[in-house]
Amino acid sequence: MNRIETDVSATWRTLMIAGGIIAILGVIAILAPFITGISLSIFLGALLIVGAILRGVHAFGASNWKGGLFQGAMAIVYTVAGVALIANPLVGLASLTILLIAYFFVDGLVEIVMGLRLRPDANWGWLVASGVLGLVVAGLLFVGFPSTALWAVGLLFGINLLASGISMVMVAMDGRDHAREDAASSAAGSA
């Protein structure tokens, strides 16, 4: 048994509980994608303000005036962006949706190119199909923009949380099975 299996078999309960909670949060995010998207936009704004404070502190501690000026300028940019996201999270949500569209588009193109380059190998078509799906999602989000901004970020975040939570639960179940096997073999060895 390798080290990862040992770690999971020892902590499978915690992993299963955490995975279950993350999966439940994913379902909640899927059911309320607009609220999730707005919350993410506000959270990103808060993180930018924290980053602005840290940059401002660093600006005063910089060893030369050029470094301090650069850090101070970045602190101002972070502050403006953070306040803008918190003050108007819908604009932030629209910006996040545009980034999401760009991500799916670029990722789709890269996967298609990689799949075509792997063409003689087995299962190259799966990579191409994934890339085409990415382009279709990017296209659908783009065509529906700006209304897709109301749900896309929250829905996709929720799907990601749900998938992560389920995968954690499945890994925990495997760890539980290994723990039971270890306990059974220990009991058989001591008898």
C-alpha positions in Angstrom: 0.0 0.0 0.0 1.4 3.4 -0.9 1.6 6.5 1.3 -1.5 8.2 -0.3 -3.7 5.1 0.3 -2.4 5.0 3.9 -3.2 8.7 4.4 -6.7 8.4 2.9 -7.5 5.2 4.8 -6.6 6.9 8.0 -8.6 10.1 7.3 -11.4 8.8 5.1 -14.2 10.1 7.5 -12.9 13.6 7.4 -12.5 13.5 3.6 -16.0 12.1 3.2 -17.6 14.8 5.4 -15.6 17.6 3.6 -16.5 16.2 0.2 -20.2 16.0 1.2 -20.2 19.6 2.4 -18.5 20.8 -0.8 -21.0 18.8 -2.9 -23.9 20.3 -1.0 -22.5 23.8 -1.5 -22.2 23.0 -5.2 -25.8 22.0 -5.4 -26.8 25.3 -3.6 -24.6 27.3 -6.1 -26.3 25.5 -9.0 -29.7 26.2 -7.6 -28.9 29.9 -7.0 -26.3 30.8 -9.7 -27.0 34.5 -9.7 -26.5 34.8 -6.0 -23.4 32.7 -6.3 -22.0 34.8 -9.1 -22.7 38.1 -7.2 -21.1 36.6 -4.1 -18.0 35.6 -6.0 -17.7 39.1 -7.5 -18.0 40.7 -4.1 -15.5 38.2 -2.7 -13.0 39.0 -5.5 -13.5 42.7 -4.7 -12.7 42.1 -1.0 -9.6 40.1 -2.0 -8.4 42.9 -4.2 -8.8 45.4 -1.3 -6.8 43.2 1.0 -4.2 43.0 -1.8 -4.2 46.8 -2.0 -3.6 47.1 1.7 -0.7 44.7 1.5 0.8 46.5 -1.5 0.4 49.9 0.3 2.2 48.5 3.3 4.9 47.2 1.0 5.2 50.6 -0.7 6.2 52.3 2.5 8.7 49.6 3.2 10.3 49.6 -0.2 14.1 50.2 -0.3 14.0 52.7 -3.1 11.5 55.3 -4.3 10.9 53.6 -7.7 9.8 50.4 -6.0 7.7 52.3 -3.5 6.1 54.3 -6.4 5.3 51.1 -8.3 3.8 49.4 -5.2 1.8 52.5 -4.4 0.4 52.7 -8.0 -0.5 49.0 -7.8 -2.2 49.6 -4.5 -4.3 52.3 -6.1 -5.2 50.0 -9.0 -6.2 47.2 -6.7 -8.3 49.6 -4.6 -10.2 51.0 -7.5 -10.8 47.5 -8.9 -11.9 46.1 -5.5 -14.2 49.0 -4.7 -15.7 48.8 -8.2 -16.4 45.1 -7.8 -18.0 45.6 -4.4 -19.9 48.7 -5.4 -21.3 47.2 -8.6 -20.9 43.4 -8.5 -23.0 43.1 -11.7 -20.2 44.7 -13.7 -17.8 42.4 -12.0 -20.0 39.4 -12.9 -20.1 40.6 -16.5 -16.3 40.9 -16.6 -15.9 37.4 -15.0 -18.3 36.0 -17.7 -16.2 37.6 -20.5 -13.1 36.0 -18.9 -15.0 32.7 -18.8 -15.9 32.9 -22.5 -12.3 33.7 -23.4 -11.1 30.7 -21.2 -13.5 28.2 -22.9 -12.6 29.6 -26.3 -8.8 29.3 -25.9 -9.0 26.0 -24.0 -11.2 24.6 -26.8 -8.8 25.6 -29.5 -5.8 24.2 -27.6 -7.6 20.9 -27.0 -8.6 20.6 -30.7 -5.0 21.2 -31.8 -3.6 18.8 -29.2 -6.1 16.1 -30.2 -5.3 16.5 -33.9 -1.6 16.3 -33.2 -2.2 13.0 -31.3 -4.4 11.7 -34.2 -2.6 8.4 -34.8 -2.8 7.6 -31.0 -5.9 5.9 -29.5 -8.6 8.1 -28.1 -7.4 11.3 -29.8 -11.0 12.0 -30.7 -12.0 12.5 -27.0 -9.6 15.5 -26.8 -11.0 17.0 -30.0 -14.6 16.4 -28.8 -13.7 18.1 -25.5 -12.2 21.0 -27.4 -15.3 21.3 -29.7 -17.5 21.3 -26.6 -15.4 24.1 -25.1 -15.9 26.1 -28.3 -19.7 25.5 -28.2 -19.9 26.6 -24.6 -17.9 29.7 -25.4 -20.1 30.4 -28.3 -23.4 29.9 -26.4 -22.1 32.2 -23.6 -21.0 34.8 -26.1 -24.3 34.8 -28.1 -26.3 35.0 -24.9 -24.2 37.8 -23.4 -25.0 39.9 -21.3 -27.8 37.7 -20.0 -25.5 34.8 -19.5 -23.6 36.8 -17.0 -26.5 36.4 -14.6 -26.0 32.7 -14.3 -22.9 31.3 -16.1 -20.3 32.0 -13.4 -22.4 30.8 -10.5 -23.6 27.7 -12.4 -20.2 26.6 -13.5 -18.7 27.3 -10.1 -21.4 25.2 -8.6 -20.8 22.4 -11.0 -17.1 22.5 -10.2 -17.9 22.3 -6.5 -20.3 19.5 -6.9 -17.8 17.5 -9.0 -15.0 18.1 -6.6 -17.2 17.1 -3.6 -18.3 13.9 -5.3 -14.7 13.0 -6.2 -13.6 13.6 -2.6 -16.4 11.3 -1.4 -15.5 8.6 -3.9 -11.8 8.8 -2.8 -12.9 8.6 0.8 -15.0 5.5 0.1 -12.0 3.9 -1.4 -10.0 4.9 1.7 -12.7 3.4 3.8 -12.5 0.1 1.9 -8.7 0.0 2.3 -9.1 0.7 6.1 -11.6 -2.1 6.4 -9.2 -4.5 4.5 -6.3 -3.4 6.7 -8.4 -4.0 9.8 -9.5 -7.5 8.5 -6.0 -8.5 7.6 -4.7 -7.3 11.1 -7.5 -9.3 12.8 -6.7 -12.4 10.7 -2.9 -12.0 11.4 -3.4 -11.8 15.1 -5.7 -14.8 15.3 
